[in-house]
Amino acid sequence: MSGQAGTPDPAVLAQLPLVVNRLIALMKAETEALRANPQADLSRFVDQKSRCHYEINLALEGADHRAFAPELTAVLRALKAAVEENVRALAAARGASEDILAVLSRAHQASTTDGTYSRFV
């Protein structure tokens, strides 16, 4: 911070578009990974997104968001679009996982009621 309320450090704020663009690239890569394999291991994306989130919060701490330059607003809009697309891909992957879980649950219920295990009960 530069010391004045509502005025972030210009050097830190100048890094914001770079961090946001890095986050956009991560979101797009995660979305593509999910589309290629809904069961993909996303842990590397989670860690990197958390780091970007931290850096963005640091840069925005105390900032007057109404004073952002138009180019920063455009970058943040692009981030919003990437996040929305990522949320749709995550929801689809979650839905697929829930469908698999439902099939397994029904199969388990059927196997426990068809007499297969009745001699052990």
ABEGO torsion letter per residue (X at the ends): XAGBBGBBBAAAAAAAAAAAAAAAAAAAAAAAAAAABAABBAAAAAAAAAAAAAAAAAAABGBBAAABBAAAAAAAAAAAAAAAAAAAAAAAAAAAAAAAAAAAAAAAAAAAAAGAAAAAX
